Amino acid sequence: MIKGKSLYLRPVEQCDLAFMQELANDAQISGAVVGWDFPVSSLDQQRWLESMSGNVRTRRLTVVDSQSHEPIGLTGLWDIDWHNQSALTATKLHPARLQKGMGTEAILLTMAWSFYVVGLRRLHGSILDFNGPSLGAYVKKCGWRIEGREAESVFRKGRWCDLYRVAALKKDFDALDVAQEYVGLVCPTVVDDVVTPEPSWWRNHS
Ligand SMILES: CC(C)(COP(=O)(O)OP(=O)(O)OC[C@H]1O[C@@H](n2cnc3c(N)ncnc32)[C@H](O)[C@@H]1OP(=O)(O)O)[C@@H](O)C(=O)NCCC(=O)NCCS
């Protein structure tokens, strides 16, 4: 479990499936995110969960409210490129369960975990040109940079929308005022107090 302050991240469980189906089929959310799909059935949702097993390039995480322990959304890492230490990430929170600031907290937790636990050095994503809360959370509050803009790339509400390509390096995260607080949350074990073993503690096994 990846513990934050008002929320935590944990693997997606069977008991989350009804909520995940609601999240996928919510018209407000599906209209704001980049990927598009036909409405998802409970069988599709079950297969989605089963498809995750053993997939080393994708880790989906349920975002859970720390007080109620109810799921509020989904985040994670997709297309993990172990050689280049990078991955795609995204965050989807249900508007009916969302409190202000939870998006920023979920993104900062995912960044701290990715850079200090998983061992990545670059995260990337895409944001539609009208998605103010997403640009606000990722770029304004979490240190992400806009790297490019794809003109008229995505069809939404009958119009062609531009797509911002966004990314954050580990050093962008480290420059945030809250970085060390989040590193402490995802890595609570103290590793600075290095122990020097006495010579007598060494055993010769030859
Ligand atoms: C995107 C999402 C995760 C953000 O979560 P959130 O809890 O709303 O975000 P936060 O409140 O932490 O931060 C958003 C910031 O953007 C600002 N913002 C909102 N609308 C904005 C706009 N139109 N223009 C500029 N800034 C805006 C907010 O004021 C806030 O900044 P502040 O705290 O300084 O006031 C959440 O809204 C969500 O899941 N939306 C639906 C799915 C989605 O769009 N996912 C992103 C796909 S890329």
The ligand as an ORCA input file, in Angstrom:
! r2SCAN-3c Opt
* xyz 0 1
  C      -7.672     15.800    -13.163
  C      -7.979     15.489    -11.721
  C      -7.218     14.226    -11.293
  C      -7.525     16.667    -10.866
  O      -7.914     16.449     -9.548
  P      -8.442     17.669     -8.643
  O      -8.625     17.137     -7.263
  O      -9.572     18.293     -9.356
  O      -7.168     18.625     -8.712
  P      -6.650     19.635     -7.588
  O      -7.801     20.321     -6.918
  O      -5.674     18.949     -6.733
  O      -5.829     20.669     -8.508
  C      -6.417     21.264     -9.617
  C      -5.906     22.689     -9.764
  O      -6.265     23.150    -11.069
  C      -6.983     24.368    -10.961
  N      -7.928     24.469    -12.042
  C      -9.144     23.910    -12.150
  N      -9.723     24.298    -13.310
  C      -8.831     25.093    -13.933
  C      -8.853     25.823    -15.176
  N      -9.880     25.747    -15.995
  N      -7.760     26.538    -15.506
  C      -6.700     26.612    -14.693
  N      -6.616     25.948    -13.489
  C      -7.680     25.211    -13.136
  C      -7.665     24.265     -9.595
  O      -8.071     25.527     -9.139
  C      -6.539     23.633     -8.773
  O      -5.548     24.584     -8.402
  P      -5.570     25.310     -6.932
  O      -5.480     24.219     -5.905
  O      -4.368     26.194     -6.973
  O      -6.873     26.035     -6.858
  C      -9.507     15.256    -11.492
  O     -10.186     16.477    -11.730
  C     -10.091     14.181    -12.380
  O      -9.909     13.011    -12.101
  N     -10.803     14.575    -13.439
  C     -11.485     13.628    -14.322
  C     -10.533     12.745    -15.124
  C      -9.416     13.524    -15.773
  O      -9.644     14.523    -16.427
  N      -8.203     12.998    -15.591
  C      -6.990     13.567    -16.164
  C      -6.696     12.942    -17.461
  S      -5.225     13.602    -18.140
*
